Amino acid sequence: MDKRQLAANLILGALLFVGVAHTLLATLVFDTGLEEVGVLLIGVVLVGFALVNL
């Protein structure tokens, strides 16, 4: 694994954490109806992981 791939994985991991936290907070705590944003971000990050690591 080279440095560029490692950096991309770390950034995507951070974005995945933000997406999961946003989804949980929007659903359970604030009930704002914005959980679709978190789910979309999680989906984009998972596709990004697949593209970076292939």
Backbone hydrogen bonds, N-H to C=O, Kabsch-Sander energy under -0.5 kcal/mol:
donor,donor_aa,acceptor,acceptor_aa,energy
6,L,2,D,-2.2
7,A,3,K,-2.5
8,A,4,R,-2.2
9,N,5,Q,-2.4
10,L,6,L,-2.3
11,I,7,A,-2.3
12,L,8,A,-2.6
13,G,9,N,-2.2
14,A,10,L,-2.0
15,L,11,I,-2.2
16,L,12,L,-2.2
17,F,13,G,-2.1
18,V,14,A,-2.1
19,G,15,L,-2.4
20,V,16,L,-2.5
21,A,17,F,-2.7
22,H,18,V,-2.7
23,T,19,G,-2.3
24,L,20,V,-2.6
25,L,21,A,-2.7
26,A,22,H,-2.6
27,T,23,T,-1.8
28,L,24,L,-2.9
29,V,24,L,-0.7
29,V,25,L,-1.0
30,F,25,L,-2.5
31,D,25,L,-0.6
32,T,26,A,-1.1
33,G,26,A,-0.7
37,V,34,L,-1.2
38,G,34,L,-0.9
39,V,35,E,-2.3
40,L,36,E,-2.4
41,L,37,V,-2.2
42,I,38,G,-2.4
43,G,39,V,-2.3
44,V,40,L,-2.3
45,V,41,L,-2.4
46,L,42,I,-2.3
47,V,43,G,-2.0
48,G,44,V,-2.2
49,F,45,V,-2.7
50,A,46,L,-1.9
51,L,47,V,-2.4
52,V,48,G,-2.6
53,N,49,F,-2.1
54,L,50,A,-0.6
